Structures are given as structure tokens and as C-alpha cells.
Amino acid sequence: QVQLVESGGGLVQAGKSLRLSCEASGFTFSRHSMVWFRQVSGKEREFVAGAWSSGGTAYSDSAKGRFTISRDNAEDTVYLQMNNLKPEDTATYYCAARPGFQGRSWYDYPYWGQGTQVTVSS
């Protein structure tokens, strides 16, 4: 059974850092692109960063230069290192997966975790 479990969220002050983790099981991790999205209540789920199965990465404009996505295929885990956090980064962060794919639309991804909350205070 496919499972994605996020962890690492919390409450931090602006300018601080967090590292999110997403542990995957139930599918061939290395063949799947792994992506982080975030969502604020009442808003559409928003692309943050992607680690493609082909080896490349991508970032939203807001994440570029501050966040780094990485993956450990041996441990079936994808990470999101978030530095210089801002209050506008406050959201629930989700990881998602799709085999052999590159895309930024949340509705293209079939596998999702339950999310981890990130709150950045000013």
C-alpha cells in the first residue's frame, strides 16, 4: 500500500530554518518524481519544489534561493531544507509522487501524504 509520511514541521521565527522529511513506502521510489506542495486554508495547493526521477530539480519563485529539495533513494526519503523562512511560508506542507513525471500542478499527482504544519512567526 502506498504511503507518504511527512515530518519536521513546527513553529519557528522568521529567518530561521526547518528541514521537512517525507518517507515513502509501497512503490518504487527511484522511478517516481517527488514533489513538495503547500496549502493555506481556502487557497489552492501550491507547488514548492520538485525532485524529478530523471535527476533534476525545480523550485517555485518564492522558494528559489531559500529552499533546497533533495532525495535519498536508498532510504526512500525526500527532504525540503527551508532557510530564511518568512511568515508567508506558513502553510501545511505535503509531499506527492508520480512515476516518470515533471509537473507543477497538484492534480497531476496520484500519491499524497497527510501533511505537516509549518508556522512562521514575525
C-alpha positions in Angstrom: 0.0 0.0 0.0 1.4 3.4 -1.0 2.2 5.7 1.9 3.9 9.1 2.2 4.6 10.4 5.7 5.8 13.9 6.2 7.5 15.2 9.3 9.6 18.1 10.5 7.2 20.9 10.6 6.8 23.3 13.6 6.6 26.8 14.8 9.7 29.0 14.1 10.5 32.7 13.9 11.1 34.5 10.7 14.7 34.0 9.4 15.1 30.5 11.0 15.3 27.1 9.2 13.4 23.9 9.1 14.0 20.6 7.4 11.0 18.6 6.3 11.2 14.9 5.6 8.9 12.6 3.6 9.3 8.8 4.0 7.8 6.7 1.2 6.7 3.1 1.0 4.7 0.8 -1.2 6.2 1.9 -4.6 9.5 2.0 -6.5 10.8 5.3 -5.1 13.6 5.9 -7.6 11.2 5.7 -10.5 8.9 8.5 -9.0 9.3 12.2 -9.1 8.9 13.5 -5.6 7.3 17.0 -5.1 6.5 19.3 -2.2 3.4 21.4 -2.3 1.9 23.7 0.4 -1.6 24.9 1.1 -3.2 27.6 3.2 -6.8 27.1 4.2 -9.2 28.3 1.5 -6.4 28.5 -1.1 -5.3 26.2 -3.9 -2.5 23.8 -3.2 0.7 25.4 -4.5 3.9 23.8 -5.9 7.0 24.5 -3.9 9.8 22.2 -5.2 10.3 19.0 -7.2 13.0 16.3 -7.4 12.4 14.6 -10.7 13.0 10.9 -11.2 15.3 11.9 -14.0 17.6 13.7 -11.5 16.8 17.3 -12.0 15.1 19.7 -9.6 12.7 22.7 -9.8 11.5 25.4 -7.5 8.8 28.0 -7.3 9.9 31.6 -7.5 9.2 32.1 -3.8 11.3 29.0 -2.9 14.2 29.7 -5.2 17.4 30.6 -3.3 15.9 29.7 0.1 14.7 26.1 -0.1 16.6 23.0 -1.3 14.9 19.7 -2.2 16.9 16.5 -2.1 16.3 12.8 -2.1 17.9 9.7 -0.8 16.8 6.9 -3.0 18.5 4.3 -0.7 16.2 5.4 2.1 13.1 6.2 0.1 13.0 9.7 1.6 12.8 13.2 0.1 13.7 16.3 2.1 13.0 20.0 1.9 15.5 22.2 3.6 13.9 25.6 4.2 16.1 28.5 5.1 15.3 32.2 5.9 11.7 31.3 6.5 9.1 34.1 6.1 5.6 34.5 7.6 4.2 33.9 4.1 5.7 30.4 4.1 3.1 29.5 6.8 1.1 26.6 5.4 0.6 22.8 5.5 3.3 21.2 3.5 2.6 18.0 1.6 4.7 15.6 -0.4 3.5 13.9 -3.5 4.7 11.4 -6.0 4.2 10.4 -9.7 6.2 8.0 -11.8 8.4 9.4 -14.6 6.8 12.9 -14.5 7.7 16.6 -14.3 4.9 18.9 -13.4 3.8 21.7 -11.0 0.0 21.0 -10.9 -1.2 19.3 -7.8 -4.0 17.5 -9.6 -1.4 15.6 -11.7 -0.1 13.7 -8.6 -1.8 10.5 -7.5 0.0 9.9 -4.2 -0.1 12.2 -1.2 0.9 12.4 2.4 -1.2 13.9 5.2 0.9 17.0 5.5 3.0 18.7 8.2 2.2 22.2 9.5 4.8 24.9 9.2 4.1 28.2 11.1 6.5 31.1 10.8 6.0 34.0 13.2 7.2 37.6 12.7 
